Amino acid sequence: MPVFDCANLIRNSRSEYPNPFRYFPCMSSALFSDLFLELTESAPFPWQQALYDRLLCSEPPSMADLPTGIGKTSVVAIWLIVLLTHPDRVPRRLVYVVNRRTVVDQTSAEVERIRERLKANPELNAKLTALCAVPVDEPLALSTLRGQFADNREWCADPARPAVIVGTVDMIGSGLLFSRYTCGFKTRPHHAAFLGQDVLLVHDEAHLEPAFQKLLDSIVDEQKSCGDAMPLHVLQLTATARDSGKPFTLTPADEEHEVVRQRLSARKHLRLSAIEDEKPASLAAKLSELALARRDSGRAILIFARTVDAVQKVASALESEKLPHEVLTGTMRGMEREGLIKRPILSRFLPPSSRPEGAQPPREGTCYLVATSAGEVGVNLSADDLICDLSTYESMAQRFGRVNRFGLLTDTVVEVVHPATFKNTDPDDSKFDPMEAARQLTLDLLRQLNEDASPAALRKLDADERAKAFSPLPTIRPATDILFDAWAMTSISELLPGRPPIAHYLHGEAEWQPPDTQIAWRSEVETITGELAKIYDPEELLGEYPLKPQELLRSPSYRVREELAQIVKRLGDDKAATLCPWLVANDGKVSRSYSLAELVEKDNEALLHNATLLLAPTHGGLSERGLLDGKAAAPEKPLTLDVSDILAGPAMRVRVKSASEDVPAEHACLRLKLFIDTLIQNEDLSEAEEETSKTRYWLWLEAKKAVGADSMENTTAVYLDKHVADVVSHARNIVAKLSLSASLGRSVILAAQLHDLGKRRRHWQHGIGNYDKAECFAKSGKHPITGKKLRPRPGLNPYRHEFGSLLDVSFPSQHKESDADLLREFAALSDEGKDIVLHLVAAHHGRARPHFPMSPADETFDPESDYEAAQKAAAEVPQRFARLQRRFGRWGLAYLESLLRAADYAASAEIEPLPLTHHA
């Protein structure tokens, strides 16, 4: 039966049969198989059909234990097929969380291919488009770890839009906890809402992050107890589960399936090689010896080592013999990592279906890939042979899964180098080393395999014995309701007692896992200095132009300090003491208080722990391979180290220097996000400064249809009435597409109608450069009639228009006659309905969670209102926040706020609303 004949039969039968699959089981199988084949170009395995059936019945499993090489990432396609056929059965967004060690993001590549296949099928695309509330060219939003879709945030623009978000534990975990790294406080609740509501969260390789899994379990439990309307559902996905319970796994039909059976029984001959001395030099020498012995084999040889030092030593040995090789570590910068996967050697290790677009042809003959644990996760590697040192069981299982992955070879060899004896493995010994004890237990298990390292042989090992050989659990801090309350108060930016940093809740604490530091190079570090940094707040600038994956590298903090010392030595003490890098804490706070010379002091290393360090391009420090290398001088054109621009796709963004505030003609396809006047304090320019003024303005540009930013500059000024009308229309569409209750939907729409009343204040209009009392604008820009530029006035006192709107709605004496009908409608609402409207109005730019800040400036100021009324309204804001959070839950309330914020974003991006007839 053709796919869409089957789909029509389903539609036509619903009136008579509420669940047609119960009466026509063959329909489920046929429809799913056809759609799966179309989206993935592969026929489904039995377990994939079984998972589809579970999702179709709104009964997703909480854990799936599936061996490597069986297509775990197809969970995305399965979810999408249910969304296409029965959109009410699954959440609107799928969040796929990968381990932070992931350097080759295979999941993103798979999802990108699925989206391309959707584009080729107008009927399937139309089904997804019908779910969207805001017009888009691509109905399936996609945010990935790399490439043009990297962390583009298009998923948070429309709550009704289907979306796949691929992120690391740090990206997604910080977002869920209202603390999204690289975001300012204004957008953090928005991200928490869209990651924590109406979401199926797939935690891939969950066994590697037990602390994060515990946190997810706590969030799920908390949402259930709070009665969140669209609670988070979590699916643990693993090939080596720590828990020996009864997860969703392969079916008996899979065991008989020809392809599955071939992969499960893939021939992998295991050899164990003991060495007396496992010191880095000795271990690297043994690994190199085994690698060099295969130099004439013509094979693709994968080499794993636990430490970066060992990897580098093995790579040096191969380099000295001029043997073709690549190095894959988690310490590479994203930009260079993306280039690596397109090179001939990496192509050799990837099946054709996993090679990225533009990849070079595979290298022929013998070649090597030398990797740390970064190569164990998130990538579809399939080597011919494997050489590695001994790690814990879960790591070894992952490594074995990266050789002869598809069972196509019969002569694959796996060579494991292990210590002849182990030290400190007695639990009663004061020097007991739990990691060494786990490695010894792993070796015992490997000896039980009788030289067979196939997935089938691994699955036969005793589950409890396997669990004992896992790496020790970190110390896991429990996340409590009190902590969730503290993290949700995002408008309090100061240190708050009882609100700890979130890093340990994401990863736990383990002595054998030293803290990391992220590094990026940004031009603003050397541009925004001195008085400019007082006008253009570095924290807000990073919120406007967030760090992207291609900019970042990660390395242990102790190693970062060592490399910074090399930079100081290369630059000289004087230069290293003048230009201060930006030190970004996990809460987004930016410190410019420490010079490079100070950061390299041993006592200051803790400042680097779990932080992000932004260096100036002139600092240098990046090797050609994309590794932190303090001896590497800045390139001839230092600004090339700043790779923050994205030159294609929906997240396109560019920064250029110009003599004018206007968007240059060559960038007419972009809009102005913000501009920085680098000479803002210079009244009278000297001749030299006049020359400099040709690059006076630093323009930050982004794609015109980009949404999700908290602020933006418009090319043409937008009338307030037009903006509000568009926001209301978008809000109506969002309410309709999400099928909200009539009362809740009305509150959201009424909040949209009232949210910008405070922009009518002459004080606010003067702030955007409008001095004409006869006109009222919502956005600055060129006057739509005269063409004259409305120039915002920087440094104006801290009046917040949303607080003015709150006052106008709260107190009848504040409103104008034109508002009478709306305010009568507001007065007719229930007390809860009024609370919702007032809170959405107050919070639509991130304030009122729980209050309007009074430091460093008092944001409860309103030049046109009674002081006592303003103070009363300000005092009610946190009380209302607490009431609504108890009623809707922390993530539920943030989600309600985001409905209005999404409508406001869409209108600000000048996206014309869908016609009201599209509500059906």
N, C-alpha and C positions, 0 to 999 in steps of 0.2 A: 504494500500500500504506500503510495507516495506520501512524503512527510506532511504536506499541508492538506491533503485529503483527510489524513488521520486527524490533523488538528481541527478541521472543520467538523468531523464526526464528533470530536470531543465537545466543541462548542454547541452543536445542535442537540447533543444528548443531555446537556446539563439540566434542562428543565425537567426531564423525566428521571434522570439518574444523577443525584447530587454529586456522587463520586463515580464517574464512568469507569475508572480503572478497576473498581471493585467488581464491576459487571463484565468488563471486557479486558481482562488482564493482559491479553496479547497487545492491546493498544499501548499500554505503558512501555512494554519492551520494544515494540516496533518504533514508536515515536522517539523514545530516548536514543535508541541505536542510530537512527537516521540523523538526529540532531548532533549527537556526539561525534559521529563520523564527519559531519559537515564542519563542525567547529574545530576538531582536533586532527582531522585526516587520519584517524585511527579508529578501528572498531573497539568497542568497550570490552573490558574484562568483566567477568561476572561480579566481582566485588564493586565495580563502578555502578553497575545496574542496581545492586543491592543498596548502595548508598543513596542513589537517586530515589529509590522507593522509600527510604527512611525520610529523606527530606520532603518528599511529596506528601507524606503523612504528617508533616510538621513534627517529626520525632528524630531530629538529628542526634547522633551519638555524641557523647562528651569526650570519647577517646577513640582513635583509630590506630592500631598497631599494624603497620604494613611494611614489608621488607623493601630495601632499596631496589631501584630499577623496575618498580611495578607501577610507576606513574602517579605518585602521591599528589603532584601538583594539579592533576586533573580534577581535584576537588573544586577548583574554580570553574571549570567548564560544567561540571555537574550542577553546581549552584545556579549557574547562569541558565541552564536548560530548564530548571524548575521555575526560575523567574520568568522565562519566556512563556512557559505553558500555564503556570499557576502562580502569578506574582503575589498572591495573598498568602502563600505557604512559606515563604522564606524572607529573611530581612532584605532590605533594599541595598545594603552595602556589605561587601565581603572584605574583611581586613586580613591580610596574610602576613603573619609576623615571622620573619626569618632571624636566625641567630646573628648577633652583631659581628661574628667572625666571617660572615658571608662576604666574599669579595667578587664572586662571579654570580650575578643574580639571575639564575635560570628561570625562576618563577616569573619575573618581569618579562623575560623574552617570550615565555609561553603565552602570557596574557596579551602581549602586543600582537602576537600572531592571531589569537582568537579575535581580537578587535578588528584586525584587517579582514578576516574572513566574514565577520558580521557586516562590514561595509560592502562586501561583494554580494550580500543577500538583502535586497531592499525590504523584503517582507519581514525578515527577522529584525532588521534595524528599526522598522516601523513599530514593531511591538514594544521595543524599548523606548523609542521616542514618545510613544503614547503615555509612558509612565512619568515623563519629565514635566516639571512645572515651569521651567525657564527654558526658552528656546536655545538649542545648541546644535552644532554641526555633527557632533559625535555623541549619541545618547549614552554610551557606556563611558563614564569617567574613569580615568586611569592615572594612578600615581605610582611611580616605581622608584627603585634605588638608583637608577642610572639613566643616561640618555636624555632625550628631549622631554620625557615624561617625569623626570626625576623630581619627586617631592613638589609637584606643581600645584597642589591644593585645589585643583578643579573639582575634586570630590566634595569640597565643603561649600560649594556655591549654591546647590539646590538639594534640599533634603529629600526630594522625591526622586532624584536622578539615580539610576543604578550606578554603582561604582565599585571598582576594585582598587584597594590601597595596599601596596606592598611596602612594608617598612621593617626596620629593626626593632628589637626590644626597646632600645632607648627612644626611638622616634615615637612608637606607638604607646609604650608604657608611660612616657612623660606626658603625652597627650591625654591619655586616660585619667591621669592624676592632676589635671588642670595645671600642668607645669611644663607644657610643650617646649622642649629645647628649641632655640632659634626663633621663638615667638615672643612678642611682648604680651603684657598682661591683658591687653584689650581683646586679643584673639584667642587666648587660651581656653576660655569657657566654650567658645564656638567649636574648637577642635575636640574638646572633651565630649561635647554633645554628639558630634557626628561620628566619633569613634566608640562611644559607649551606649548608643541607642540605635535600634533598628539595624543591628550589625551581627553578622556571623563572623566571629574572630577565629581564624585558623592559626594555631600556634605550632608552627613547623619545628621539628626536632625539639619537642618540648622537654625531653630528658636532659638537654643541655642547659636549660634555664629553669631549674626547679623553683627558684625564688619568684620568678615572674609568673610561673604557673600558679603558685600559691596566692600571689597577689590577684591574679585573674579570678581564681575561685572565691576570694574574699569579696571582690567587686560584684560577682554574680550573686553571691549570698546577700550582700547588702542591698542590691537592687530588688531582689525578691522580697526582702523584709520591708522595703520602703514602697513596694507596689509600683515600681516604674512601669509605665504603660508599654514601652517597647524595649524590654530588657536585653542586655547583651547575652548572646549565647557563644560559648567557647568550645571549640573542637581541638583537642590535643592530637597532633599528628606526629608519629614517631616510627622509626624502624627498629628502635631498641628501647622499649618501654622500661622504666624503672619499676612501675607498678605491675605486679603479677596478677592483676584482677582479670576481668573478662571484657576487654575492649572489642570494638568492631574490628574485624580482621578479614583475612581471606576466607572465602566460602569453599565448601567441598568442590564446587564446580571449578573454582580457580585451580585447585590442585590437579585437575584433569585437563585444564586448558593447555593446549600445545605451547603457546608462547610463554605463558606463566611458568609452566613446568620447565621449559628450557632455561629461563632466567634463574629459577630457584635452584636448579641443579647444575648451574654453570661450573665448568671444571676450573678449579683454582688449587694448584698443588702447593701445599704449605710446607715451608722449610724453616726450621728454627736454628739460628746461629748464635751461640753464646760467646760473649767476650768478658774478659776478666775486669777490664777497666772501662767504665762507662762515662768517664769524663768527656766533656765536649770534643776535645781534639781527638781522642781515641775513637769515640763513637763516629765522628765525621769521617775519620780515616777508614773505618770498616765499611760504612755506607758507600764511600767513594770507591773502595776496592771492589765491592759487589757491582757497582754501577759501571765501572770501567771494564769489568770482565765481560760486559754485554755490548761493548762498543761496536762490534761487528755483527750484531744480531739482526739489525734491520727493524728492531721493535720500538714501540712507544713505551717508554719506561717511566713510571711514576715513583718518585722518592718522597717519603714523608719523614719529617723530623719534628720533635716537639719544641725545639727552640730555634729562634731566629739565627743565633750564632752557628748552630750546626748546619742549618740550611745554607748560610752564607759560605761556610767552609766547603761544603759539598759543591756548591756552585763554583767556587774558586778552583777546585780540583778539575771540574769539567772544563772550565774556561782555560786553564793552563794546557789542557789537551786539545783545545780548540774543537770541542764537541758541542753540537747544537743543543741548547737548553734554554729554558725560561725559568724564572723564579716567581712563585706566587705566595705572597704573605699578606697578612691582615694589616701590615704597616704601610702599604702603598697608598698614595693619594688616588682619589677616585678617578681623576682625569686620565692618569697613566694606566690605571687598572682597566678602564674601558678600552683603551687602545690595545692593551695586552691580549684581550680575548679575540681580537681580530687578526692576530699574527699567525703565521703558518704553523708554528709548533703547537699553540693552543688548539688550532683547528684540527690538528692530528688527533687530539685527545677527546674531541667532541663528535658525537654522531652528526650526520648532515642536518638533521632536523633541529639541532640545537646550536648550530653556527649562526652568529648574528649576521644581519645584512651587511654586506661590504667586507666580510671576512676574507682573508687571503686563502688560496688553496693550501691544503694540508702539506706539511713538510714530509718528504719521503725519506726512507732510510731510518737509521737509529736516531732517536731524539729523546730528550729528557725533560721532565717537568719536576722541579724541586719545590716542595711546598711545606708550609707549616699546617697547623690544624685548619687554617683558612680554606684549604682545598677539600676539607672533609664534608662541608655542608653547602647546600644551595647551588650545586653545579653538577651537570650531567656528565662528568668525566668518565671515560672508559679506556683505561690503559691496557696494554698487552701484558705487562708484567709490573710487579710492585715490589719495592724495597723500602723498608721502614724500620724505625726503632720501636720499642715496646711502649705502648700507652695503656690506659685503662680500657675496660671491655667496650664501652659504648663508642670510644674513639676507634678502636681496632675494627669494630663492625662497620663503621662508616668508611674506613679506609678500604676494607675488603670489598665494599660495594662500589668502589671507584676503579675496579679492574675487571676486565671481561664482564662488564655490567649486563650485557644482553645475551651472554652464553654462546657467542658465535665462535669462540676459540676452544681448542681442546688441549692446548699445551701451555696455558698460563701458569706462571710461577709466582708465588708470594713468598718473599724472603723477609723474615722478622729477626732483627738483631736485638738480643736481650742480655741483661747482665747474668753472669754465671751464678752469682749469689746476690741476695737482697739484704739490706741493712735496715734496722729499726722497724721491723714488721711485727714485733711482739707488742700487743696492746698493753701489757703490764709494764713495759719499758718506759721510762720517763722521756726517752727520745723517740717514742713511737711516731712513725710517719704514716698517716693514713693513706697518702697517695702511693707510697711504695708498697704498702700492704695490698692495695687494690691492684697494682701492676702484677704483684706476685700471684694473686688469685686469677688474674687474667691469663697469665702464662700457664697456670694449671689447667684452665679451660681450653686453651689452644692445644695443649698436649692431648686432650681428650678427643680432638677432632680427627686423629689418625690421618693427618696430612691433607685433610679435605676442608678447604675454607669457603665452600659454597654457602649461599644463603640457607639452603635446606639443612646443611649440617649445623649451622649456627642455631637454627630454630629448634633443633633437637636437644640442645644443651638445657640443663635444668634451669628454669626461670629464676628460682630463688638464688642459685649459685651465680647466675649472671648478674643479678641485682647487687650481690655482695661485691662484685668486681668492678662496679661503676666507680667513677671518681667520687670522693666523699662529698656529701651534701654540704653546701656552705651554711653558715649561720643565717637563718631566715628570720627576718623581723616581721612580726604579725602586723598587718594593716587593720586598724580598728575604725569604728565609726567616728571616733573623735578626730583621728587623723584625716579621714575623708572630709570631715567638716572643715578642718583647718586648711587643707589643700584647695578646697572649693572657694575659699574667700580670696579670689584673685585680685580684687581691687586694693588689697592691703599688700603693698610691695615691700614694706619694711620687714626686717626679721621679726618673726612672730613666735613667742614661746609655745612649744608644743607643735610646731610645724617644721619637722626636720627636712633636710634635703632628701630627695627621693631615690638617689642612686642605689643605696643599699637595699631598698625595697624592690628594685628591679632585678638586681643581680645577687643579692645576698653578700655575705662577707666571708672571704676565704683567704687564708695566709698564702696559699699557693697561687693565687691570682692577684698579682700586684695591680694597683690602680693605674688607669690609663689617662692619657691626655690626648685631646684632638688638636690638630694644627691646621691652620689655613693662612693664606697670604691675602691681605686686602689693602687696596690703595688708600682707603680712608684712614688707616693707621698713621700715615705720614701726611695726610691732607687735613684731617680734622684734628687740629692740635690747638693748644693755647686757648685764646678767646673764642675761636670757632667752636670748640667742643662745649662751651657754655651755651652757645646759641643752638647748635645742632647736637642734641643729646645722642651719644653713641648707642645707648640702649635702644632708643627709638629708631635710629638709622638701621640697626640690625633687624629690627622688626619689619621695617619697610623693604629691606633687601636681604632676606634671610640667607643664611649659609646653606649651600646645597651640597649633596653628596660628592659631586665631582671636585669640590674644593678641598675636602677634608682628608686628612690621614690620621691614623690612630697609632699610638705607640705607648709602651709602658712609661709611666711618669719618670721613673729613675733614668731611663734611656733618653727621654726628652731633655732632662736637665743636663745630661752628659753632652748631648749634641748642642744645646744652647751655649755650653761652656766653650765649645769649639767655635761657635759664631762670635762670641765675645773675643776670643783669642784672635780670630781672623780680622775683625773690625777694629780692634783696639779698645782699650778701656774708655777713652774719652767719648768715642762715637757710640759705644754700647751703653753709655750712661745717659745719653741725651734723648734718643727716640724711644719712647716707651711703647711696648706692645700692648694690645688690649687683652686682658684676662677676663674671660666670660665664664661666670659661674653657672651651675645648672639652673638656677632660678632666673637666668637672663641678665643679672646684674653685671655691668661692665666696670672693671677697675683699670685705671690708667696710672696707678700709683707706683708701679714697680718697673724699674729699668731691667734690661736684659742682664746687666751686671749683678743686680740684686736677685733675680730669679735663679741664677746658677748657684747661689749660696745653698749649702746643704740644709740649713735650717728652714729655708723657704720652699723646699720641695713639696711640702704638703699643699701649698697654694695651687700646684699643678694637678693635684689628684681630682680626677673626674671633672676636669674643667676643659675649656676650649681656649687655646692661645692663638691670637691673631698677630702675625708678624707683618712687618712692612715688606713689600717686594725688595727694597734695597737691603734688607737684612740677608737675603739669600737663604741658603740652608736646604735646598731641595736638589737631590741627585737626578740624573737623567732618567733613572728608573722610577722616579716618583717617590723616593724614600727620603726621610729626614736625614740630612747629612750636613753637620755643622761646617765641614770643610768646603762645601760647595759654595762658591761665590755666586753673587747675583748675576744673572745673564746680562748680556750687553744692553738689552732692553728690559730692565727690571720689571716693568708693569706686566710682562707676559706671565709672571708668576701668579698674578691675580686672574683667576679663571672663573670669576663669579658670573660673568655674562652667559646667557643661554641664547644661542643664535638661531634657533628654529623651534617650531612647535607652539602649542598653546601657552607654554610658560615662557615664551621668548622675552628676554629682558636685556637691556643694553645701557651702559653709562657712557656719556660722551661729554667732553669739554666744549664750551661754545661761548661766543661773545654775546649771545642773546638768550633770553628765557624761552624763546620759541623752539618748537620741535624742528630740527633740521629737515630739509626736504628729502634727504636720503633715508630718513627714518619716519617718513609720513605714515607708514603703516602702524606705527606705535603711538602710544599716548604718554603724556608726561605724568609720571607718578609723583615726583617731587623734584625740586631743583635746589641746589646749594649755591649761595652767593659767596664765593670765597673771599671777596673784598667787601663784605657787607659793612664793616666798620670803618672803611676808608672814605672819608668825605671828599678830600682833595687828593687826587692821584698824581704822583710824580710821573715824569716821562717814562721811567722804567716800569712803573706800575701800569701806565697806560698800555704798554706793550703786553704786560701780563694780562690785562683785561680782555684780551682776545680769547682767553680761556677762562674768563671770570666765572662763568656759570657752569656748574657741574649738573648736567641733566640726567635724571634717572628715569628711563623709559621702560614701558612694558607693552605687551600685546593689548590691543584695544579691547578684546573680549575677555581679558583676564579678569577674574573675579575672586573675591575672598580677601582682598586687601582692605585694611581699615580706613585708608585714606587714599586719595588720588587727586591729581590736578586735571581739570577738564580743558580741552582745547577751546570750547565755547562755553560761556557761562550758562547755567541752567536755571530757569525760573523755578521758584519754590513750588508754585502750584503744579507745574509739570512734573517735577520730581516726586512730589507727594502722590499725585495721581498714578504715576508709574509704580511706586512702591505699593500702593493699595492694590493695583491690578495684579502685580506679582504675588502679593500676599493672598489674594483670592484664589489664584491658581494653585499656590502651595497648599492652602487649606483644602481645596477640592481634591487635589491629587492624593493627599494623605488621608482623605476621608475622616477628618477630625469631627468630633461631635459638634452639633450646631452651636452650643453655648461656647465651647472653647474656640471654635473657628471664628465666631463673632468677636470674641475678645481680641484675637490676633489681628483681625481686619480693623477693628476700631483703634487698636494701638498703632497700626500703620497710618491711619488717618490723622492721628494726633501727635505722632512722634517728633515732628519737626516744627511744632508751634514756636518753640524757643528761637528759631532762626529769624523770626520776624522782628526781633529786637533790633533797634537801630545800632546799638552797640555791636551786635554780631555782624550786621551788614557792613558797618564801617570796617570791621576786622577783615572782611574779604575784599575790601576796596570799593564797595558800593555806597555812594553818598547821595543817591537819588531817592528821595522819600517816596516817590510814586512807584518804585519798582522794588521787588523782593526776589532775591536769588537764593538758591540752595547751594550752588557751586560757583567758585570763581572761574575766570577764563575771559576770553574775548566777548565783549558785549554782542549779543546776537544781531543787533541792528546797526550800531555805530562801529563795531569792530574794535572799539577801544578796550584795552586790557584792564580788567579789574585786578589790581595788585594787592594781594594780602599784606597786612601789616604785621610783621613778626614782633613778638615780645608783648602783645596786647595782654591785659590782665586775664586771669584764667576763667572767664565765664564759659560755662558748658551749656550748649544749647539744649541738651536733653534735660538738664536740671530746670532750665526755663520752661520747657514743655511740661515737665512734671508739675511745676507751680501753676501753670495755666490750667491744667486739668484738675488739680487738687482744690483750687480755691476759686469760687465763682467770680470774685471781684477781679480776678486776673484776666478773664477771657474777654474776647470781643464778640460783638453781636453775630458776626459771621460764623462763630463757633457754636451758637446756641443749640442747633439741632443735634450736633454731635455730642455735646455735653449733656443734653437731656437723655440721649441714648445711653451715655455713660452712667448717668444717675439711676437709670432703670435697671442696671446690672445687679446681680447678686453681689454680696460682699467679696466673695472669691473672685468673681469676674472683674470687679473693680481692682482688686489686688493684682490680678494678672495684667490688666491694661497698664496700670501705673508702673509695675515693675518692668514690663517690656519697653515702655517708653524710656524709663530711667536707665536701663541696662543695654540699650541698643548700640552703644560704643564701648561696652566692657566695664562701665562703672556700675555702682550699686550692688556690688558683690563683695562685701555686704553694704558698702557705703560709697559716698563721693569723697575721694581723698581730700584731706585738709593740709597736707604737706607734700612737697615743698611749697605749694600754694593752695589756698582755700578754694575748692571748686564748688562750694555752696554759695558762691557770690552771684548775685543777680542785680544789675544796676537799675532795673526798672521795677523791682518788687519790694514789698515791705520786709524789713529785716526779720521781724518775728515770724512772719509766714514762711520765709525761707528756712529759718532754723527749725521750725516745726516740721516742715516737709523733709528736711535733711534727717531729723531724728526718727521719722517714720520709715525711712528707707531700709535700715538694717532689720527692723522688726518685720516688715513686709517680706524681705528676703528670707528670713527664718521661717515665717509661716508657710510660704510657698515651697520652700525646700522640704519642709516636713510633709507637705501635701503631695508633691510630685517627685520627690527624691532629688538627689544632687544632680545626677545626669539628666533626669527628666525635666527639671527646671531649666537647666542649660539648653536643653533641646528646644523648649518652648521659646526661649530668648532667640535661639538661632533661626527660628522661622521668620521672625521679623528682620533679623540681621541679613538673612539670605535675600529677602525681598529688597532690602535697602542696598545691598551689594549689587544686585542685578540692575536696579535703577541707576545707581551711580556709574555702572559700567556702560550705561546708555544702551542696554539691551531692551528692545521693545517687547512688552508683555505679550503672551499668547492671547488671542481673542477669547472672550469669555465663553464662546460657544464650544471651546475645547475642554470644558470642565467635565463633560460626560465621560 
